[in-house]
Every structure is written in structure tokens, then in C-alpha cells.
């Protein structure tokens, strides 16, 4: 079965009966090495051909579908047709469907010729694409006999059209395929490689390009030269992003699987498709990620349509907007935030804060949300759209509140049964970085299955991208590790990495400030993220922050000092309880928590990873 993008179920509402019938035949009659796109914007002009068919050895085919009946057509030639308007019954002039398909095809080919790896480098075909291409028309309500007797062959070459009796359910796959490829006026023998297919997708569909996170979701320059190394969505990601419909949806995805990219695609689509409706709400727990998402949506002109905020900022805004009292300031930070959230919940329960405020709610890093938070924000979705998307990865759940026993999505009002997707492939990290992160995580990443209402633990699979082995810095003190990190970051800068491509992720605020000070004294530009508002994703400076607030971000170069201290985190503060056994359990729990935090931190690195340790440790032994 061929792959249709978007999935057929997501297209049915906007398909004509003829388009639906053709989509079903294409899916069913073509083999699984065919790729199909329906009504997807193409190239710099964002054209919308009905169908694009791509096969590695056959080539590229553009199809225009017209549900005309013979009685509808008044006059037809190669460039212009006159048809009877379906509403008024009056004649109206339209462009020939064959001319439409031809114009789409030539526009597509003009874009593809810009890539030197898709064209002949020399010879008589120099500058022409190396694969076959063509275009044609599908007439799902006109038989071949009717086509011939009406002399429509004068408007469309007979071999360039598929008629209704040639696309029935009973037609043999070989016969159907032969009708498609008879549309080609010539043959070529070059078979597209997988990298070449990705290059075609990169050019035709700018929406599938994966930018570096420094420009996450930014509008790609449609005319830009195609880079040597491409980062594009895989077909599962593309189909998922284009096919997400209304209703409640949950994506379980490993670190680096493109969850946030899918979220951004979805938020932009909803905002543009419902320009006059309620805004879209994007929530996350960590403030730097919220800042990043807000900045990129603002750059797209969607500041008013897409509200990207971290959860507690949103909660405070709800209290202020609807005249509810704020918590007293004489509380601990944890107590203050808990009180603030409870006041929002109480306000909603009493009807003082309205539900259904947003066209859609999209939750990034849903594993960091307490169940009561999820229950609260689920109520904020407009019931007429019921559009909710939750991204989840239990392996990155570093806050105990998000890991309640017997948690189910249904228990918090999320109806995700049958609408859950799992993304297993990690695209962010090199194979070497992912191996190191997995080793540091230990048994944390033992895969666990759940039904689609529960929380599975998904073990990541590397996409196979290679890079250098992580560097382990063996030095006895944190100041020495920080100095060595500064030296290695200077080396990375000399190798071509921008300062803004680098981050130092620390377990504690004390270590963070030590590292920031060391880098500053060594002449490196530094941004020390001490508090909310300190993070500027666009600044060309080394980002120094705690591991906890790095979630959702990525950097080409990441350094992590004091690895051995992580396995002891929390142990000093744990009461010994009932003797040695209780302490042993506390140590085991502390190490599990350390593994989660370190796994999250290590998987922020896309190209280079630096790990500092001062002595023997569980983690050090893994490396």
C-alpha cells in the first residue's frame, strides 16, 4: 500500500467524490515504495496540485482531478474550457485542467532544477532533472468511451487522462499503474536515492524542513540554495503533522523525535486556518522553552493568534484577568505556585473563570504536568473544536508530580483512545551522544508498554547520524572542570560553532554561577539564566543554566560538569528513616532521579557532548 500524506481520514472532508475515489485507488493499487501527497502546498508559490505521485524509479507525476460530467462540459480545447456552473447553471470559462496540471508541473520542475544534485551536470541534458516527470488529468465521472465520442482527445492527449472505468475498485493493480506511467512522453533510467528523495521533499515542501532550534519554525527562505546536509521530517512525522485532526491527541515521543516541531506545525496551521476565531494556547512547564516558542510565533506574525506561555505564568494571568485574588507573598516558592494553581482550579469550578477560552490547547512536555494541571487546561478547549494535543515522554519526566501511579489520560478528561501516536526515532542526537545518554540513564530506559490510555516508556532508536565520541573530562574539582570546559568551548568556536550554539548545563544554581563566572573570566560571552526573563534564545552567547530549565531546548555543543554529583542528588536531604534499608531505598530513588535529569541534559546536545567528573561514580563507569 502506498503512503498518502495527509492520511486519507484527515482529507475526506475537503475531497470531492472523485478525489476520494482516486485517493483510495492510489493507496490500494500502488506498492509501498510510492509516495503520494494530496492538496499539499508546493514550492515557493505554494501551489496546490490535487495529487503528487513520486516513485524512486518511475519519477514524479502531477495529477489534476475534475469531477465534471460530460453534460457539464460546453466547450473544451487545450488551454480553455467552458463549463456549466454547478450553482447557477450558467456557462463559465475556466483554465483547461490539462493546462493546470502542466503549469503545476513546470513550476515544480523549475524549483527542483535549482538543486545541482538533482540535475545532469553536463552533456546535452545539462541542467535538466535526472528523473522522469510528467502530468495528467483524472476524469472520475467520464468513461473512456464518452471521452472518445465527445472528441475530448483534442483538448487532452488520450494517454494523459484516466477515465472512470479505468479506476474502478476491480481494476488490476498492474493495469492501473500502467495507465499512470503511460502519461510519460519519454523514459529515463535514473533511480532516485533516498537522499535525493529527501532533497525533492525539502524543495517542494518547505514545511517539512527541520531547522536548527536557533531558528525553530522560522520561515525558510524558499529561494535559498539547498544545503549539502538536509534535515527533513521523516514520512511518519510529515504524515502525522499534516494529518492531525480535531479531537484529543497524544504523541508519545522520545527525546529528539521532533515532537515540538510537530506541535509548532500544528499551532501555525490552526492559527491560520481559523484567523478570526479564538486564539491557540501553547503551554509548557519550562520558561525558556515558552520564550523560544513565543519568539518564533511572533516572528511569523502570530503573536495574537498563538499564545505560548509556561504554565504558571498562564495561571497567574487567569487570576488577574478574571479578578481573582493572588496568593500571599509570604510563602515558599513551591507553596506560592501550588496556591496559585489551586485558586485557578477553584475559580473554574465556581464559574468565575470561564472554560473553553481557546480554539485549541497544545501541551509540550506534558510529562512535567501534574494530573490536576492537565485536568484544568483540558477544560480550556472550545468544545466546538475539542482540539487538544499533548506531547509526552515518560523518560524525560524529571518532576515527581508528573509520575502518579495508575495515571491515565481518561482520568484527567483527555479522551485519547485510538488517537495516540508513538515516535521512537531520535533525530536530534548523533549515535554516539545517544549511546552515552542511554548508558547514563541505565535501567531508566527499559521499555514499558501500556494501553493507549496509559503512559508507555519508549526507548529511543538512533537515526544513525554519526559524530565524535563525547569527551569525558577527568579533573578533581569543579573549578578545574569549568576551566577545561571553557577551553574546549573556545576550541569549538575556533572550529566554526557560534557562541550561541553552546550551553553549559548544571545540576545546581551554585555550579551554574561558578561555570558562568569561569567562562566570563576566560573572555567567553555568557548568558547566565538565573531567573525568569534572563533567557534570550537569539543572543550569540554561551547559555549557562540548570539542567531542569534546559528541557525542550537543544544546542549543537553541550557541556555538563559534575556528573558524579548527580547520583548523590537528594541523598543528603533524605531522612535515614528506619536504618540502612531505608537509606538504601533513598539512594536508589536519588540515582533514578539523577539518571532522568542527566539523560535529559545529555540529549540536549546535537553534535558535541562534554562531561566532567571528578572521581569514581556510577555514571563515570558507564562512560
ZIHURA-V334485 format. One line per field, one symbol per residue. phi: phi as a letter, one per 30 degrees, with the letter a starting at -180 (. if undefined). psi: psi as a letter, one per 20 degrees, with the letter a starting at -180 (. if undefined). burial: + if it has 16 or more other C-alpha atoms within 10 Angstrom, else -. Layout:
phi->???
psi->???
burial->???
//
This chain:
phi->.dccbddeedcedcddedddddedddddccddcdcbbchcdbiddhdbddbccbbecdjcbcbccbddceddddabbdcbbcbdedcdiddbcbdeeddedddedddddeddddcddcbddaidceicddcdaaaabccdcbddddedddhdddcbeedcbccddcbdddddeddddddddddddacbcdcddeddddddddddbedcdcddddbeidddddcdddddccbbedddddddddcecdjdbbccbdeidjedddededddeddddbdccddccccbdddedddeddddddddicedcbccbdeddddddddddcicddddddbdedddddddddddedddedidcdcidbeabbcchdddcdeddddddddddeddchcbbbcbaddcdcceedbddidbdedcjccceibcbcccdccdcdeddddddddddidecddbdbddcccdccddcddjdcaddeccccbdbdeddddddedddddddddjddeddcbccbdbdddeddddddddddiddbbcddbejdcbdcddbddcaddeddeicbbebbcbdieddddcdiddccddicjddddddddddddddddddddddddddcbbbcbcbcaeaededdc
psi->pqopprqghiihhjqrhgggggggggghiqrijqpppplpppahilrmqgqppppghgbpppppppkqrhihogqpahhqqprpphghjqqqprqphghgggggghgghhghiiohijrphaaijpiqqirqqaqaqpnijprhgggghjkiihhpphijqprhijkrhipqghgghhhgiiipirqrjppprghhghhghgghnhhiporqihkpjqpqohjqpprgpqoqqrhggggggiiparapqpooprpjijghgggggggggghhhlhjaqrppoqrgpghggggggghhghjkkghhoooqqghgggghggghkkqqqqqilrrgghgggggghhggggghijhpqrkiqgqppoqlhiipqghgghghhiippihhkoppppqohhjnjphhilqqkpqhhijjonjpilpqpoipoigqrhgghggghghhcjhkoppqrrjiaoqoppqpqijpqaqqqpponqhqghhggghggghhhghghiipqhiiqqopqgrhghghggggghghjjpppoonhrpiipohipmqppprqhhiipirqqhppporlghhhiipighjpphclbhgghghgggghhghgggghggghjiphgqppppqiaprgghhh.
burial->-+++++++-++---+--++++++++++-++---+++++++++++--+-++++++++++++++++++++-+--+--+++-+++++------+----++++++++++--++-+++++-++++------++++++++++++++++++--+----++-++-++++++++++-----+--+--+++-++------++-----+++++++++++++++++-+++---+---+----+++++-+++++++++-++++++++++++++++++++++-++------+++++++++++++++++++++---+--++++++++-+++-++----+--+--------++-+++++++-++----+-++++++++++++++++++++++++++++---+++++++++++++---++----++--+++++---+++++++++++++++++++++++-++------++-+++++++++-----++-++++--+++++++++--++-++----+++++++++++--++++++++++---++++++-----+++---+++++++++++++++++++++++++++++-+-----------+--++-+++++++++++++++++++++++++++---++---
//
